[in-house]
C-alpha cells in the first residue's frame, strides 16, 4: 500500500492501480518505454490491474512481463464496466489512470484519478474527471513512485 498525506485534503491509502491500456500505457497497441519497469516496481506495494477493450489485440502479449492482472472488456465501450471494476476493488483505495472518454467514470470514482495527455490525446471528459493531468504515463507512475511530487501537485 502507498499512503500519502496531502495537506488540506487528507490521507489517501492506495492499494490498487487500475490502468487503461491503449492511449494510456500504449501507443498504437505497443507498450510505451519504461511502463513495464515502473509498474513492476509499483506492484511491490500495490496490485496492478489493466483494463482494456484491446483495440489492437496486443495487450496480453505486450503486458506478459508485468506483475498484474489484465482484464479484457467484453464490451467495446466499457465506461460503466471500468467504473464497476474500481468499485469492486474499493474506490477509496484505488488510483485510476486513463485518457479516454470511457475512462471518465473510473477517474471520477477512484480516490485518485490521473489522466494521461499522451501521444494519442485525451478526452475532455476524462480530463474534467481527473485529479491530476500529466504529459506521459511514466510521469503519472512517477507520482506514485515519488509521492512528494503528488503532494506538491494536490496540496491546498
ROBA-630999 format. One record per residue: x, y, z of N, C-alpha, C in turn. Coordinates in steps of 0.001 Angstrom, whole numbers, padded with zeros to 6 digits, always signed. Each point is the difference from the previous one (the first is absolute). Layout:
! ROBA-630999
XYZXYZXYZ/...
This chain:
! ROBA-630999
+000842-001176+000000-000842+001176+000000+000891+001244+000000/-000464+001027-000681+000660+001301+000003-000916+000956+000750/+000535+000604+001039-000761+000951+000797+000586+001398-000219/-000881+000944-000360+000446+001357-000285-000876+000979+000773/+000631+000833+000822-000719+001038+000736+000111+001291-000813/-001138+000447-000517-000029+001191-000849-000560+001156+000820/+000828+000994+000324-000456+001118+000814-001261+000657-000569/-000992+000143+000864-001263+000604-000394-000991-000976-000603/+000453-001215-000307-000878-001004-000631-000139-001259+000834/+000979-000288+000828-000030-001218+000804+000934-001067-000553/-000125-001166+000593+000861-001126-000352-000716-000941-000952/+000686-000415-001046-000519-001040-000885+000880-001227+000169/-000652-001153+000097+000705-001267+000093-000343-000797-001242/+000981-000179-000844-000218-000593-001310+000511-001435-000028/-000946-000931-000214+000329-001424-000066+000006-000510-001440/-000719+000692-000881-000207-000478-001369+000277+001120-001003/+000564-000388-001130+000098+000907-001125-000716-000674-001167/-000939+000735-000594-000776-000496-001134+000333+000893-001187/+000509-000618-001056+000456+000759-001159-000729-000421-001268/-000343+000981-000795-000417-000228-001373+001267-000369-000775/-000148-000712-001110+001174-000408-000775+000271+000935-001178/-000845-000039-001031+000257+000766-001222-000161+001503+000232/+001023+000737-000393-000009+001445+000178+000518+000427+001362/+000009-000924+000951+000485+000292+001348+001373-000614+000203/+000072-001320-000075+001255-000738+000161+000674-000274-001342/-000794+000040-001060+000474-000427-001311-000353+001009-001079/+000807-000001-001038-000273+000798-001200-000143-000981-001156/-001124+000072-000695-000282-000916-001106+000135-001463+000421/-000378-000295+001236+000018-001367+000507+001330-000457+000564/+001047+000821-000090+001325-000383+000481+000328+000721+001303/+000419-000759+000983+000335+000520+001318+001077+001077-000101/-000207+001103+000692+000957+001104+000000+001232-000358+000839/+001176+000528-000369+001231-000290+000749-000122+000411+001472/+000529-000836+000875+000038+000286+001430-001222-000450+000771/-001093-000306-000678-001238-000363+000691+000143-001331+000732/+000526-001003-000670+000150-001324+000617+000830+000088+001285/+001126+000672-000070+000887+000122+001158-000692+000737+001149/-000637+001120-000311-000654+000787+001050-001174-000735+000618/-000794-000702-000813-001125-000753+000561+000496-001164+000854/+001081-000639-000394+000537-001081+000824+000539+000527+001320/+000557+001198-000008+000414+000623+001275-001223+000315+000856/-001043+000531-000622-001229+000302+000751-000674-001255+000522/+000131-001109-000724-000653-001248+000417+000545-000521+001327/+001119+000529+000443+000555-000379+001299-000812+000601+001148/-000776+001052-000281-000770+000651+001059-001489+000120-000303/-000425-000330-001213-001422+000051-000336-000309-001002-001110/-001265-000392-000093-000432-000906-001064-000188+000779-001289/+000486-000561-001099-000082+000621-001315-001105-000687-000805/-000939+000806-000521-001114-000497-000817-000045+000804-001297/-000017-000700-001127-000053+000638-001314-001338-000363-000638/-000798+001029-000331-001317-000196-000613+000025+000544-001414/-000500-000777-000945+000066+000450-001380-001033-000688-000877/-000422+000702-001032-000790-000622-001064+000957-000632-001009/+001282+000258+000148+001076-000574-000808-000218+000222-001500/-000165+001244-000369-000267+000402-001376+000969-000628-001005/+001277-000085+000355+001015-000513-000918+000304-001484+000218/-000597-000608+001032+000201-001419+000267+001392-000370+000481/+000708+000949+000607+001389-000247+000401+000236+000066+001511/-001022+000303+000780+000203+000273+001415+000621-001180+000749/-000566-001182-000143+000528-001158+000753+001468-000266-000324/+000357+000022-001266+001392-000285-000359+000928+001130+000443/-000431+001242-000131+000826+001139+000400+000180+000075+001520/-000982-000490+000743+000028+000105+001466+000404-001302+000688/+000479-000968-000757+000282-001330+000559+001037+000025+001133/+000868+000989+000029+001027+000073+001037-000327+000990+001116/-001227+000499+000010-000426+000918+001062-000664-000820+001101/+000401+000261+001236-000590-000686+001156-001357+000618+000300/-001013-000484-000698-001335+000550+000173-001030-000843-000710/-001233+000454+000060-001138-000688-000599-000443+000775-001232/-000133-000694-001132-000531+000600-001222-001438-000471-000144/-000910+000954-000133-001420-000316-000167-000474+000619-001313/-000365-000874-000957-000510+000466-001289-001508+000157+000122/-000498+001208-000259-001430+000277+000108-000760-000649-001154/-001177-000514+000310-000806-000655-001035-000755+001008-000861/-000222+001185+000514-000697+001049-000738+001033+001022-000487/-000093+000440-001234+000984+000966-000493-000110+001382+000649/-001156+000349+000556-000166+001317+000633+000647-000023+001372/-000526-000732+000942+000672-000323+001244+000088+001012+001105/-000515+001216-000156+000117+000998+001059-000621-000441+001310/-001206-000542-000064-000678-000461+001210+000697-001227+000579/+000534-000868-000863+000711-001189+000471+001277+000393+000750/+000692+001015-000487+001210+000471+000680-000347+000607+001362/-001063+000770+000040-000448+000579+001268-000366-001100+000990/-000744-001002-000446-000411-001110+000867+001215-000776+000504/+000998-000167-000829+001221-000707+000392+000683+000740+001156/+000102+001319-000127+000589+000825+001058-000833-000109+001277/-001314+000030-000122-000878-000138+001169+000189-001345+000681/+000137-001058-000783+000181-001339+000553+001301-000104+000796/+001061+000593-000507+001271-000021+000722-000084+000813+001291/-000734+001086-000052-000081+000967+001097+000513+001327-000488/-000889+000831-000498+000386+001272-000614+000856+000859+000926/-000264-000058+001292+000730+000834+000956+001463-000412+000151/+000378-001177-000541+001382-000487+000057+000646-000110-001378/-000632+000631-000997+000412-000214-001385+000445+001290-000669/+001078-000116-000774+000402+001064-000925-000341-000508-001393/-000701+000825-000762-000361-000337-001375+000824+000867-000945/+000441-000617-001106+000832+000702-000966-000583-000247-001391/-000294+001071-000722-000583-000161-001326+000116+001263-000830/-000560-000066-001213+000034+001160-000884-001282+000176-000811/-000819-001033-000087-001141+000033-000901-001319+000336+000658/-000995+000282-000831-001344+000290+000505-000543-001172+000809/+000364-001229-000387-000492-001150+000758+000749-000195+001320/+000977+000848+000297+000709-000021+001280-000556+001022+000987/-000852+000898-000480-000448+001132+000814-000676-000433+001299/-000797-001058-000038-000728-000426+001195+000932-000600+001044/+000966-000807-000430+000935-000581+000973+000923+001073+000568/+000367+000989-000816+000835+001093+000495-000721+000794+001084/-001290+000221-000188-000796+000729+000990-000244-000824+001249/-000193-001297-000157-000359-000885+001117+001179-000284+000925/+001190-000142-000547+001184-000397+000761+000421+001074+001005/+000717-000432+001026+000549+000936+000982+000943+001000-000665/+000678-000459-001043+000914+000852-000748-000142-000331-001476/-000274+001000-000811-000109-000183-001439+001121+000744-000703/+000764-000735-000801+001102+000598-000753-000315-000146-001482/-000079+001118-000706-000252-000031-001438+001322+000217-000729/+000187-000789-001060+001212+000060-000806-000313+000765-001280/+000735+001080-000256-000219+000769-001217+000502-000785-001204/+001197-000502+000055+000540-000983-000914-000077+000268-001490/+000646-000884-000777+000093+000178-001446-001313-000264-000744/-000957-000670+000639-001283-000260-000659-001078+000990+000444/+000384+000982+000804-000957+001011+000441-000773-000406+001242/-000848+000923+000446-000783-000190+001215-001408+000515-000222/-000949-000767+000467-001392+000427-000047-000208+001144+000996/-000743+000995-000405-000308+001116+000898-000769-000506+001221/-000901-000967-000197-000754-000561+001126+000936-000680+000998/+000987-000730-000495+000970-000644+000888+000791+001059+000761/+000438+001023-000690+000768+001081+000614-000794+000666+001127/-001280+000240-000238-000843+000663+001006-000261-000875+001224/+000138-001314-000129-000282-000908+001109+001248-000442+000754/+001169+000433-000427+001253-000392+000638+000393+000978+001095/+000861-000473+000894+000581+000856+001037+001304+000631-000477/+000720-000742-000869+001299+000437-000483+000094-000308-001489/+000597+000908-000756+000284-000236-001411+001510+000010-000192/+000503-001000-000721+001431-000082-000288+000202-000223-001490/+001191+000336-000462+000308-000093-001423+000089-001449-000483/+000689-000848+000754+000258-001374-000426-000264-000968+001136/-000193-001276-000353-000279-001032+000989+001118-000115+001037/+001243+000115-000409+001084-000125+000967-000041+001132+001025/-000464+001170-000413-000165+001107+000955-001066-000350+001036/-001084-000608-000435-001065-000393+000913+000449-001075+000969/+000737-000986-000487+000490-001062+000878+001041+000546+000973/+000787+000961-000457+000990+000627+000888-000655+000733+001170/-001211+000509-000183-000703+000640+001119-000210-000986+001142/-000207-001265-000335-000205-001028+001021+001325-000537+000534/+000992-000073-000850+001321-000467+000428+000731+001061+000823/-000355+001253-000223+000595+001134+000730-001136+000891+000512/-000692-000438+001061-001232+000662+000453+000126+001483+000357/+001196+000491+000283+000135+001432+000294-000396+000836-001208/+000145-000551-001192-000454+000712-001215-001514+000122+000019/-000669-001056+000429-001455+000005+000090-000452+001010+001052/+000683+000024+001124-000320+000958+001066+000152+001422-000531/+001081+000284-000696+000257+001346-000509-001085+000437-000993/-000555-000955-000743-001017+000313-000994-001379+000201+000629/-000354-000782+001007-001376-000007+000503-000245+000771+001295/+001057+000421+000680-000218+000717+001273-000820+001255-000242/-000825+000329+000975-000841+001208-000103+000701+001198+000604/
